[in-house]
Amino acid sequence: MRRSDLIEVIDVGNELGEGVLWRASDQTVWWADILSMRLYRFNWDDHGVTSFRTPARLTAFSFVEGTDAVLLAAFDEGLAYFEPETGRTEWLDRPDALAGKGVRLNDGRTDPQGRFWVGSMVEGQNEGGELASGTLYRVDVDEKLVPVMGGIRISNGLAWSPDGSELYFADSPTGKVSRASFNKATGEPGPFADWLSIEDASPDGGMTDAEGYYWSALWGGSRVHRYSPSGELELSLKISCPQPTCVAFGGPRLDHLIITSARTELSDDVLSEHPLSGGLYIFETPFHGIESVRYKGSSWRQHWPD
């Protein structure tokens, strides 16, 4: 079996680390601590860590084509362009389906054609006192949230096969990862079908690698799994915290597995046993990832002209 070795844990103590991405242009790793309203940057060369305050809970984001200064940001109640260095925020879409409805945006990722996808999750009851329901959205280059699928509890695990023909999606509390065919030209998925069922943990953030294998961070499972395209468990990678949250490949050769984690809701006893909960875990692996695609919307140029 090919071996993966833990080489470093960046002890940042995130309450809810999420949304990790590698940016090749400046050799940096980026991720969010949703609950603490912070965005983090790790410099690969000198191992420096910088954090930025966010104007709302940042749940997911994408790098943007044509700039390293601005991100497309999914905040809890809407979509915006966000400049980390200055805090400048230009809101694009804050749909009525989110504000005061017991849901917030959650996991997101950019598809191979440069459209951004983000799903919402249930936090509580809506204004009518009923349990809310989440939605999976697509963000085309016109920068509006387009509903694609409803009836979701906690949207997670978004990923595409390397050729872009299949879309993966997890609804975490169900323990299931589903898969659908994907029309690359239109951005429309086919019917979703159950692909994996995980009984002892919840599938959180996911991705595919260069071989088309699917990686899933297992919340409550202290491990990350790698599955073959046929759904067979190929690797179970144990980490020293109960709540891994999201995964990405990074490093100059895209051969380092980077894992965010959370310490929220863990008891003092558990935290004393797992003190690096909330850290950023970095493994050197024999596998290789796929470079993240940048969002192709362009209206940021109106707010940040050359």
N, C-alpha and C positions, 0 to 999 in steps of 0.2 A: 504494500500500500504506500502511495506517495505521502510524504511526511510534511506537516505544517508545524512551524515552531513559533511560539510567542517570543517576540523580541523586545516588546516595550508596552507599558501601559502608561498613558498620559493621565495622571490623577487629577482630573478637573472637577470631580464631585458633582456631576450633572444630576439634577432632579429627574429630568426626562430627556436624555440625549436622543436625537433623532436626525434623519434626513442627511446622512453623511455622503459627501461627494468629493471626488478628486478633481483638481483643476491642473491640467498639464502645463498651461501657459506660464504659470509662475511657481509650479511645483508645490502646491499647497493643498491641504485637506480642510474642508469646511463642513460644519454641522451646527445644529441648533439645540439649545436646551429650552424646550417649549415652555415649561412651567416657570423657569427663571427669567424668561424673556431676554435671552442672550443668544448671539450668534458667535461661533468660534472659528478661528483660523489657525491651523498648525502649519508652520513652515518646515518643509521636509529637510532642507539643507542644514538649518541651524537649530531645529527643534523648538523654535520660539512659538509661544501660544499667545494669541491676541483675542480678546472678546469685545463684542460690540453690543450695546443696548439696542433692543428692538422696540418699536412703538406699540406692539401688541404681541400676542403669543405667535411666534413664527413656527409653523408646523412642517413646512416643506418649501423648497426653492429650486430654482434652476439658474445656471449661468446663462448669459444672454449673448447671442451672436453679435459681434462687433464691439464688445466692451468687456473689460474686467472690473469696471467701477460699479456696475449696476447689476442687481439680481432681480429676477422675477420671483416675487415672494408670495407664498400662500400663508396669510395670517389667519387667525381663528375665524374671523368674520368676513374675509374677503381677499381679493387679489390686488397686488400693488407692485410697482417698481420701487426698489429700495436700494439706497446707496449706503453701505455699511460705514464708510469712513466719516460721513457727515450726519447720518441719520435721516437724510432727506427721503421722504416717502410720497409717491404719487399714486393715489388710489385709482384702480381701473374698474373694479366691479365688486360691489358689496351687496349681494343678492338678499332679497327679503327672506328667502328660505333659510338663512342662517341666523340673523339677528333675533335674539329672543325666542328661538324655536327649539332650544334644547339640543342643538347640534353645533359642531365646529368643524372646520376643515382639518384634515389630518395628513396622511401619507400622500406623497406626490412624486412624479418622475416624468421626464421628457421622453417622448417616443422617438423612434429612429428618424422620423421626418421633421422633428423640431417642434411638435405640438406638446404642450404641457398637459399632464393629467393629474388630478387631485381628487381624493374622495373625502367625504365627511364622516364623522363619527358621532354617536349618540352620547350626550353628556347628562341628559335628564329629561324632564317632561317639557312639552311645549306650552305655549301660553294658555291652551285649553285644558291643561292638566293631564294630557295623554302622553304616553311614551313616544318620543320622536323617532324618526327614521332617517338614516343617512343616504347619501347620493354619491355616485361616481360622476365626476365632471371631466369634460375635455375643454382645453383652452386652445382654440385655433389662433392664427396669427392676428385676428381682430381683437384679441385680448378680453374675451367674454367667457364666462363659465357656462358651458353647454351641458345640460343634464344628459347622461348616457344610461344610467341604471340606478334604480332606487331599491328600497327595502334592505339597506345595509346597516349593520350595527357598528362595526369599527373597520373602516376601510384601511387596508394595508397591502403590502406585498406586490405592488405594481412592478412589472418587468415585461420585457419583450424578448422573444427568441432572437438570436443574432441576425437572422435574415428578416426580422420584422414581421413574420407571417403569423405569429401567435402571441397572445397577450395573457399574462398571468395576473391573478388577483386573489387576495386573501380577505376574508371577513373574519377577523381574529377570534371573537368569542365562539364561533362555530367550529373552530379547529380545522377548517377546510381551506385548501387552496384550489381555485378553479382555473380553467383555461378555456380560451376562445380563439377561433381563427380571427385574423385581423386584416382588414383591407387597408393597405398602406396608403393608397391614393386618397381615400375618403376619410380615413380615421374611424371607420365604423367596425366594431367587433361583431362577430357572429354570436350565437347563443353560448353562454357559459355552461360548462359541465364540470362537475366535481372531478378533481385530478388527484389530490392528496387529502388524506384525513389523518390529523395528528391528535392523539387522545390525551397525552399527558402534559401538553404545553400549548401555547397559542402562537400561531405563525404571525410574526410582526413584519418588519421590513424585509424585502427580498430583492434579488437581482439575478441575472444570468451571466455566465462567464463566456469566454471565447469558444468553448466547446459546446455551448448550449445547455449546460447543466444549471439548475436552479438552486440558488442559495437562500435559505430562510433563517432569520434570527428568531429563536424560539423563546418568547417571553414566558418566564416561569420555568424554563427548562435548563438554564445554565449551559446552553450549547447552541451551535449553529449547524444546520444540516445542509448537505449538498445532495441533490437528487438528479438522477439521469433524466433525459427527456421522456423516458417511458415511466417515470415515477418511482424508480427504485432508489432506495437510500444508498448512496455511495460513500458518504463520509459523515461522521458525527464528531464535531470539533467542540470539546468541552472548554468552557471559560469559567473564571473564578468569580462569577457574579450571577445571581438568579435571573436577572432581567436584561438580557441582550435585546437590542431594539432595532438596529438597522445595520446593513452591510454595504461595503463598496470595495472595489479593488483600486489600489493606488500605487504610488511609487513610480520612478522613471520607467520601469519595465511592466508596470501594471501587474505585478506579481505579489503584492502585499495585500492581505485581507485586513480591512479596517472595520472595526465593530464599535458602534456606540452602545451605551448601556444606561440604566436608570437606577436611582436609589429611592424614588418615591414609594411610599407605602410599605417600605421594609422596616421591620422592628429593629430596636437597638441591638437585640441579640443577633439578628441576622447580619446587621451592618458590622458588628464586631467580628463576626466570622468571615465576612466578605467585605473588607474595608475598601476595596477598589471598585465597588459598585458605583456606577456613574462615571467610570473612567472610559477612555478611548483605548481600545485594545488593538494592537498591530501584530499580525502574524506574517512571517515570511512563508510563502507557499510555492509549490511546483506548478500552480495554476496561473492563468492570466485572465484579466478582465477585459472589458470593452470600454473604451473611453466614453464618458457621458456626453450626450448630445446637448448642444445649447439651444435654448428657445429662440425661435426665428421671428418673433414679433419685433416691430421696429419703432413703435411710437415713443420709446424712451428717448429717441433722438430729438423729439420736440422739447423735452424737458432738460436734456443734457446735450446741448448742441456743441459741436467742436469749437 
